[in-house]
Amino acid sequence: MKLDILAIGIHPDDVELSASGTLLKHIALGKTAGILDLTRGELGSRGSAALRTEEAMRSAKILGLSMREQLTMADGFFENNESNQKHIIRVIRNYRPEIVLCNAISDRHPDHGRAARLVSDACFYSGLVKIETRGDDHQLQAAWRPKVVYHYIQDRYLKPDFVVDITPYMDKKMESVMAYSSQFYDPNSKEPETPISSRDFMENIKAKAMIFGRDIQVTYAEGFTVERHIGVENLFDLK
């Protein structure tokens, strides 16, 4: 299976919170999209790794993904090293995405920025023919480098380089977020409270999307930063 877009997050809910509206929009346009979780979020204060995996797969169905896979890097203690880069390279070479979306380059959670660098490095090295990896069938994989890497914006505000109108998909985005019932607002939960488990946090997600949408005169948008300049064919295509 070849993907158009592969969204990668260090934690199972990172993509839903930050880029799921963009995935929904492109799936509706006929593109194929999938998610790769690098860890199972086992250090989270609420729930468990097994439960978060169940929630991730439930969210995948809501989003209509073509695939979702989870690696088992160490939540909180993963390193940007050869072993972890090759785990990601195998997935990239298997699905050959044109676009990779990944964690914010800097954020409140230190895992996010480190994961951003790890994924970006893996995307580059995936294009080097002398780095050998083998797929599930034990056959050598062909080199593949995504055309672009875009970083979604997470907890802290970063000035986006571009934003994507997700207005028609905001409700479905929130549905995918709420698939993680162990992590987010649930008045019946007996789990400890965290900075992301309050009702206010749900409103913060919408408020941030409204801020990103305002500049292009839409209700909701998601923001991204880029690693290199974006080429534009026609100035009139820009909002």
VEXDREN-2710 file (C-alpha; in Angstrom, 1 decimal):
% VEXDREN-2710
k/r/px/py/pz
1/MET/0.0/0.0/0.0
2/LYS/1.3/3.4/-0.9
3/LEU/0.2/6.4/1.2
4/ASP/-0.1/10.0/0.1
5/ILE/0.2/11.3/3.7
6/LEU/1.9/9.6/6.7
7/ALA/1.3/11.4/10.0
8/ILE/3.7/10.5/12.8
9/GLY/3.4/11.2/16.5
10/ILE/5.5/10.2/19.4
11/HIS/2.3/9.7/21.5
12/PRO/-0.9/8.0/20.2
13/ASP/-3.1/11.1/20.4
14/ASP/-0.6/13.7/19.1
15/VAL/-1.9/13.5/15.5
16/GLU/-5.6/13.7/16.5
17/LEU/-5.0/16.8/18.6
18/SER/-3.0/18.7/16.0
19/ALA/-3.5/17.4/12.5
20/SER/-6.6/15.1/12.3
21/GLY/-8.7/17.8/10.5
22/THR/-6.1/18.0/7.8
23/LEU/-6.1/14.2/7.4
24/LEU/-9.9/14.1/7.2
25/LYS/-9.9/16.9/4.6
26/HIS/-7.4/15.1/2.3
27/ILE/-9.1/11.7/2.8
28/ALA/-12.3/13.4/1.6
29/LEU/-10.3/14.6/-1.4
30/GLY/-9.4/11.0/-2.3
31/LYS/-6.0/10.9/-0.8
32/THR/-4.7/8.0/1.3
33/ALA/-3.5/8.7/4.8
34/GLY/-2.2/6.8/7.8
35/ILE/-0.7/7.3/11.2
36/LEU/2.4/5.9/12.9
37/ASP/2.7/6.1/16.7
38/LEU/6.3/5.9/17.8
39/THR/5.4/4.9/21.4
40/ARG/2.3/3.5/23.1
41/GLY/2.2/6.5/25.6
42/GLU/3.0/4.3/28.5
43/LEU/4.1/7.1/30.7
44/GLY/0.8/8.9/30.6
45/SER/-0.7/9.6/34.0
46/ARG/-4.1/8.2/32.9
47/GLY/-5.0/4.9/31.4
48/SER/-2.4/2.3/30.2
49/ALA/-0.5/1.5/27.1
50/ALA/-2.9/-1.3/26.2
51/LEU/-5.9/1.0/26.7
52/ARG/-4.4/3.8/24.6
53/THR/-3.7/1.3/21.8
54/GLU/-7.4/0.4/21.8
55/GLU/-8.3/4.0/21.7
56/ALA/-5.9/4.7/18.9
57/MET/-7.4/2.0/16.8
58/ARG/-10.9/3.3/17.5
59/SER/-9.8/6.8/16.4
60/ALA/-8.3/5.3/13.2
61/LYS/-11.8/4.0/12.3
62/ILE/-13.3/7.4/13.0
63/LEU/-10.8/9.1/10.8
64/GLY/-11.0/6.5/8.0
65/LEU/-7.3/5.8/7.9
66/SER/-5.8/3.4/5.4
67/MET/-3.4/2.2/8.1
68/ARG/-2.3/2.8/11.7
69/GLU/0.8/1.2/13.2
70/GLN/2.5/1.5/16.5
71/LEU/6.2/1.1/17.3
72/THR/7.5/0.4/20.8
73/MET/10.0/3.1/21.4
74/ALA/10.5/4.1/25.1
75/ASP/8.0/6.9/26.0
76/GLY/10.0/9.7/27.5
77/PHE/13.4/8.0/27.1
78/PHE/13.6/7.3/23.3
79/GLU/16.8/8.5/21.6
80/ASN/17.5/9.9/18.1
81/ASN/19.8/7.0/17.2
82/GLU/20.4/4.6/14.4
83/SER/18.1/1.9/15.8
84/ASN/15.1/4.2/16.1
85/GLN/15.8/6.0/12.8
86/LYS/15.7/2.6/11.1
87/HIS/12.4/1.6/12.7
88/ILE/10.9/4.7/11.1
89/ILE/12.8/4.2/7.8
90/ARG/11.3/0.8/7.4
91/VAL/7.8/2.2/7.7
92/ILE/8.5/5.1/5.3
93/ARG/10.0/2.7/2.7
94/ASN/7.0/0.3/3.1
95/TYR/4.3/3.0/2.6
96/ARG/6.3/5.5/0.5
97/PRO/4.4/8.6/1.5
98/GLU/4.7/11.8/-0.5
99/ILE/4.1/14.0/2.6
100/VAL/5.1/13.3/6.3
101/LEU/3.4/15.2/9.1
102/CYS/5.2/15.1/12.5
103/ASN/5.5/16.6/15.9
104/ALA/6.0/20.3/16.7
105/ILE/9.6/21.4/16.6
106/SER/9.3/22.8/20.1
107/ASP/6.6/22.3/22.7
108/ARG/5.7/22.0/26.4
109/HIS/6.3/18.2/26.3
110/PRO/10.0/17.6/25.7
111/ASP/9.2/14.4/23.7
112/HIS/7.6/16.5/20.9
113/GLY/10.7/18.5/19.9
114/ARG/13.0/15.4/20.1
115/ALA/10.5/13.4/18.0
116/ALA/10.4/16.1/15.4
117/ARG/14.1/15.9/14.9
118/LEU/14.1/12.1/15.0
119/VAL/11.4/11.8/12.3
120/SER/13.0/14.5/10.1
121/ASP/16.4/12.8/10.2
122/ALA/14.7/9.4/9.4
123/CYS/12.9/10.9/6.4
124/PHE/16.3/12.2/5.0
125/TYR/18.2/9.0/5.6
126/SER/15.4/6.9/4.1
127/GLY/16.4/8.3/0.8
128/LEU/20.0/7.1/1.0
129/VAL/20.5/3.9/-1.0
130/LYS/23.4/2.7/1.1
131/ILE/21.3/2.4/4.2
132/GLU/19.8/-1.1/4.0
133/THR/16.6/-2.1/5.7
134/ARG/14.4/-5.1/5.2
135/GLY/10.6/-5.3/5.3
136/ASP/8.3/-7.8/7.0
137/ASP/9.0/-10.2/4.1
138/HIS/12.7/-9.9/4.9
139/GLN/13.4/-8.5/1.4
140/LEU/15.6/-5.4/1.0
141/GLN/13.6/-2.3/0.8
142/ALA/14.1/0.4/-1.9
143/ALA/15.2/3.8/-0.8
144/TRP/12.4/6.4/-0.5
145/ARG/12.4/10.0/0.6
146/PRO/9.1/11.9/1.2
147/LYS/8.8/15.1/-0.8
148/VAL/8.2/17.3/2.2
149/VAL/8.1/17.1/6.0
150/TYR/5.6/19.5/7.8
151/HIS/5.5/19.9/11.6
152/TYR/2.1/20.3/13.2
153/ILE/1.6/22.7/16.0
154/GLN/0.7/21.3/19.4
155/ASP/0.3/22.7/22.9
156/ARG/2.4/25.9/22.7
157/TYR/1.6/28.5/20.2
158/LEU/4.1/28.6/17.3
159/LYS/3.7/31.0/14.4
160/PRO/2.5/28.8/11.5
161/ASP/4.1/29.0/8.0
162/PHE/0.7/27.9/6.6
163/VAL/-2.7/26.9/7.8
164/VAL/-5.3/24.4/6.4
165/ASP/-9.0/25.1/6.5
166/ILE/-10.6/22.3/8.4
167/THR/-14.0/23.9/9.2
168/PRO/-16.2/21.2/7.7
169/TYR/-14.2/18.5/9.6
170/MET/-14.0/20.1/13.1
171/ASP/-16.7/18.0/14.6
172/LYS/-15.2/14.7/13.3
173/LYS/-11.8/15.9/14.5
174/MET/-13.2/16.3/18.0
175/GLU/-14.8/12.9/17.8
176/SER/-11.4/11.3/17.0
177/VAL/-9.9/13.2/20.0
178/MET/-12.6/12.0/22.3
179/ALA/-11.9/8.4/21.3
180/TYR/-9.2/8.7/23.9
181/SER/-11.6/8.7/26.7
182/SER/-8.9/7.7/29.2
183/GLN/-6.9/10.9/28.5
184/PHE/-9.4/13.7/28.0
185/TYR/-12.5/15.1/29.7
186/ASP/-14.8/12.5/31.2
187/PRO/-16.9/13.7/34.2
188/ASN/-17.2/10.0/35.3
189/SER/-13.5/9.2/35.2
190/LYS/-11.7/8.2/38.5
191/GLU/-8.3/8.8/36.9
192/PRO/-6.0/11.7/38.2
193/GLU/-6.5/15.1/36.7
194/THR/-3.9/16.3/34.2
195/PRO/-3.4/19.5/32.2
196/ILE/-5.3/17.9/29.3
197/SER/-8.2/16.2/31.1
198/SER/-10.3/19.3/31.8
199/ARG/-13.3/20.5/29.9
200/ASP/-11.4/23.7/29.3
201/PHE/-8.7/21.8/27.3
202/MET/-11.4/20.7/24.8
203/GLU/-12.4/24.4/24.4
204/ASN/-8.7/25.3/24.0
205/ILE/-8.4/23.0/21.0
206/LYS/-11.3/24.8/19.3
207/ALA/-10.0/28.2/20.3
208/LYS/-6.6/27.5/18.8
209/ALA/-8.2/26.3/15.6
210/MET/-10.3/29.5/15.5
211/ILE/-7.1/31.6/15.9
212/PHE/-5.5/29.8/13.0
213/GLY/-8.6/30.1/10.9
214/ARG/-9.2/33.9/11.5
215/ASP/-6.3/35.1/9.2
216/ILE/-7.7/33.2/6.2
217/GLN/-11.3/34.1/7.1
218/VAL/-12.5/30.6/8.0
219/THR/-13.9/29.3/11.2
220/TYR/-11.3/26.6/12.0
221/ALA/-7.8/25.7/10.7
222/GLU/-4.8/23.7/11.7
223/GLY/-1.3/25.3/11.6
224/PHE/2.0/23.8/10.3
225/THR/5.6/24.9/10.2
226/VAL/8.0/24.0/7.3
227/GLU/11.6/22.9/7.1
228/ARG/12.2/24.6/3.7
229/HIS/10.5/27.2/1.6
230/ILE/7.2/26.3/0.0
231/GLY/7.0/26.7/-3.8
232/VAL/3.9/28.4/-5.2
233/GLU/2.7/28.0/-8.8
234/ASN/0.1/30.8/-8.7
235/LEU/-0.4/33.6/-6.2
236/PHE/-4.1/33.5/-6.8
237/ASP/-4.3/30.0/-5.3
238/LEU/-3.4/31.4/-1.9
239/LYS/-6.0/32.6/0.5
END
